[in-house]
Amino acid sequence: MVIVQTIILIKSCLDAGGPNAVIDYNTINQTKLVFPDFSIDFYKANNFWNMVIYSLTIWATFSINQIAMQRTLACKSKKQGQTALYMTWPINFYVIGVSCLIGLCLACFYNGADLKRSSDNPDGPLESYDQLLTYYVKSWSDNGKWPGFIGLYSAALYSGAISSVSSSQAALSQLT
């Protein structure tokens, strides 16, 4: 999954015109990438303090969920448990960061085009914006230059989903 995400990030960044074009588009339009201010206004989504509180909450969630606890408790010593816990943070940070960067690249690539099917746009190819990444991957892997990539993408999606489901079921079996 990480390799597929990295390939999609590189391809979408190049298709959008490179990193500078992605940053320029998303900062000039201020639709996706807004640098935080330091005002203490908790009603604004993109200020420094809201981002710090959100980040601490997310990282705490990664550290204390049932799956992380099982991973930690399965280790032979306290030191191994701490190492296992600390090793998951960079991986989670990378996956979340790459996902956000892919979103920025796709916003620049589609340049505000309304792809969602609605009464105003009955010919739109998407029923919801959740399908944008799959639509993007399908659009460039069907041209014959990337044979088999749509299958690799699907396999990565399904393996990630099945891994999460099986981990959750294993955690639930311990509790019930």
C-alpha positions as semicolon CSV with decimal commas, in nm:
position;residue;x (nm);y (nm);z (nm)
1;M;0,000;0,000;0,000
2;V;0,282;0,238;0,083
3;I;0,454;0,170;-0,251
4;V;0,132;0,223;-0,446
5;Q;0,065;0,547;-0,258
6;T;0,416;0,669;-0,333
7;I;0,377;0,589;-0,705
8;I;0,043;0,773;-0,717
9;L;0,197;1,072;-0,535
10;I;0,487;1,099;-0,779
11;K;0,264;1,053;-1,085
12;S;-0,001;1,301;-0,968
13;C;0,265;1,557;-0,876
14;L;0,424;1,530;-1,219
15;D;0,085;1,543;-1,394
16;A;-0,008;1,855;-1,198
17;G;0,306;2,037;-1,315
18;G;0,551;1,958;-1,038
19;P;0,579;2,045;-0,670
20;N;0,599;2,421;-0,728
21;A;0,276;2,421;-0,931
22;V;0,099;2,219;-0,660
23;I;0,213;2,453;-0,383
24;D;0,134;2,763;-0,587
25;Y;-0,214;2,644;-0,681
26;N;-0,307;2,540;-0,329
27;T;-0,167;2,849;-0,155
28;I;-0,278;3,114;-0,405
29;N;-0,635;2,985;-0,418
30;Q;-0,625;2,913;-0,044
31;T;-0,866;2,629;-0,092
32;K;-0,664;2,341;0,045
33;L;-0,331;2,464;0,183
34;V;-0,366;2,749;0,428
35;F;-0,073;2,818;0,653
36;P;-0,186;2,847;1,015
37;D;-0,201;3,166;1,209
38;F;-0,125;3,184;1,579
39;S;-0,446;3,354;1,690
40;I;-0,637;3,191;1,971
41;D;-0,963;3,146;1,784
42;F;-1,095;2,794;1,818
43;Y;-1,368;2,855;1,559
44;K;-1,110;2,877;1,280
45;A;-1,007;2,540;1,142
46;N;-0,653;2,630;1,036
47;N;-0,487;2,794;1,328
48;F;-0,182;2,663;1,506
49;W;-0,352;2,569;1,832
50;N;-0,631;2,368;1,669
51;M;-0,375;2,180;1,462
52;V;-0,165;2,099;1,770
53;I;-0,466;1,974;1,967
54;Y;-0,586;1,769;1,669
55;S;-0,239;1,619;1,612
56;L;-0,203;1,519;1,975
57;T;-0,547;1,358;1,966
58;I;-0,469;1,163;1,649
59;W;-0,132;1,039;1,773
60;A;-0,283;0,943;2,107
61;T;-0,547;0,744;1,920
62;F;-0,277;0,558;1,726
63;S;-0,101;0,478;2,052
64;I;-0,389;0,357;2,268
65;N;-0,626;0,173;2,037
66;Q;-0,683;-0,199;2,087
67;I;-0,463;-0,304;1,795
68;A;-0,166;-0,104;1,924
69;M;-0,218;-0,242;2,273
70;Q;-0,220;-0,599;2,141
71;R;0,098;-0,532;1,946
72;T;0,263;-0,386;2,255
73;L;0,147;-0,658;2,495
74;A;0,259;-0,934;2,257
75;C;0,621;-0,823;2,298
76;K;0,847;-1,005;2,542
77;S;0,973;-0,701;2,728
78;K;0,877;-0,344;2,803
79;K;1,161;-0,219;2,583
80;Q;1,040;-0,424;2,284
81;G;0,687;-0,295;2,338
82;Q;0,806;0,064;2,340
83;T;1,011;0,003;2,026
84;A;0,711;-0,151;1,849
85;L;0,498;0,145;1,947
86;Y;0,758;0,400;1,837
87;M;0,810;0,224;1,504
88;T;0,443;0,261;1,409
89;W;0,446;0,641;1,442
90;P;0,669;0,718;1,140
91;I;0,478;0,472;0,925
92;N;0,142;0,623;1,021
93;F;0,283;0,973;0,974
94;Y;0,410;0,880;0,627
95;V;0,080;0,724;0,516
96;I;-0,126;1,019;0,639
97;G;0,119;1,271;0,493
98;V;0,128;1,103;0,152
99;S;-0,252;1,086;0,147
100;C;-0,273;1,460;0,215
101;L;-0,014;1,537;-0,053
102;I;-0,202;1,324;-0,307
103;G;-0,512;1,529;-0,230
104;L;-0,321;1,853;-0,291
105;C;-0,183;1,719;-0,620
106;L;-0,526;1,610;-0,739
107;A;-0,676;1,948;-0,648
108;C;-0,410;2,113;-0,865
109;F;-0,443;1,858;-1,146
110;Y;-0,819;1,892;-1,178
111;N;-0,793;2,268;-1,117
112;G;-1,136;2,314;-0,961
113;A;-1,322;2,113;-1,225
114;D;-1,661;1,996;-1,105
115;L;-1,651;1,622;-1,164
116;K;-1,940;1,532;-0,937
117;R;-2,265;1,427;-1,102
118;S;-2,550;1,656;-1,000
119;S;-2,851;1,832;-1,147
120;D;-2,618;2,110;-1,263
121;N;-2,367;1,863;-1,407
122;P;-2,552;1,546;-1,520
123;D;-2,251;1,422;-1,720
124;G;-2,011;1,425;-1,425
125;P;-1,815;1,098;-1,394
126;L;-1,825;1,083;-1,012
127;E;-2,117;1,018;-0,781
128;S;-1,922;1,150;-0,482
129;Y;-1,583;1,309;-0,429
130;D;-1,465;0,994;-0,249
131;Q;-1,422;0,838;-0,592
132;L;-1,173;1,100;-0,716
133;L;-0,854;0,904;-0,650
134;T;-0,990;0,589;-0,812
135;Y;-1,112;0,794;-1,109
136;Y;-0,766;0,949;-1,144
137;V;-0,585;0,613;-1,126
138;K;-0,828;0,456;-1,374
139;S;-0,794;0,748;-1,616
140;W;-0,418;0,717;-1,655
141;S;-0,376;0,343;-1,613
142;D;-0,625;0,261;-1,890
143;N;-0,417;0,428;-2,160
144;G;-0,185;0,128;-2,195
145;K;0,132;0,288;-2,056
146;W;0,071;0,145;-1,709
147;P;-0,067;-0,205;-1,771
148;G;-0,176;-0,381;-1,456
149;F;-0,149;-0,081;-1,227
150;I;-0,524;-0,064;-1,168
151;G;-0,502;-0,424;-1,042
152;L;-0,209;-0,338;-0,817
153;Y;-0,403;-0,037;-0,686
154;S;-0,710;-0,253;-0,619
155;A;-0,497;-0,516;-0,446
156;A;-0,338;-0,250;-0,223
157;L;-0,681;-0,111;-0,134
158;Y;-0,824;-0,451;-0,052
159;S;-0,519;-0,567;0,142
160;G;-0,526;-0,252;0,354
161;A;-0,896;-0,292;0,420
162;I;-0,871;-0,664;0,498
163;S;-0,573;-0,604;0,727
164;S;-0,767;-0,344;0,922
165;V;-1,074;-0,565;0,946
166;S;-0,878;-0,872;1,056
167;S;-0,690;-0,671;1,319
168;S;-1,017;-0,531;1,449
169;Q;-1,173;-0,877;1,461
170;A;-0,872;-1,014;1,647
171;A;-0,900;-0,728;1,896
172;L;-1,271;-0,790;1,940
173;S;-1,215;-1,161;1,995
174;Q;-0,991;-1,075;2,289
175;L;-1,261;-0,860;2,446
176;T;-1,567;-1,080;2,396
